Amino acid sequence: MVSRYGKKIRERESAVTALSRGRHACTKCGKKAVKREGAGIWKCRACGVKFAGGAYSPQTTIGATASRTVKSGSAPKE
């Protein structure tokens, strides 16, 4: 991605790029070896697990909330 105009846009882009290209902790083995393979595809280079996540980070805030809800067993009543 190349943003051309505006300081704020360039700062936001550099923050997102740094987040997506950095190493993240694996949910399975705990090592900081998770790298982005594509948009929403993440792979741990230590244990080899491949999983879906956010486009720029392995876990989104909505995904974390959903997993907490599933673990606690308190799904909303319909």
ZIKABEL-V135724 format. One record per pair of residues at least 12 apart in sequence whose ideal C-beta (glycine too) atoms are under 7 Angstrom apart, sorted by the first residue. I is the first residue (numbers start at 1). J is the second residue. D is the distance in Angstrom with one decimal. If there is no record, write none. Layout:
# ZIKABEL-V135724
[[I,J,D] [I,J,D]]
This chain:
# ZIKABEL-V135724
[[1,13,5.8] [16,56,5.3] [19,56,5.5] [19,57,5.7] [20,36,5.3] [20,56,4.3] [23,35,6.5] [24,58,4.9] [26,44,4.1] [26,46,6.5] [26,47,6.4] [26,49,6.8] [28,44,6.6] [28,47,5.6] [28,49,4.9] [29,44,6.4] [29,46,5.5] [29,47,4.2] [31,46,4.4] [33,45,4.4] [33,46,4.1] [34,58,5.5] [39,55,5.0] [40,52,5.5] [40,53,6.2] [40,54,6.6] [40,55,5.3] [42,58,4.6]]
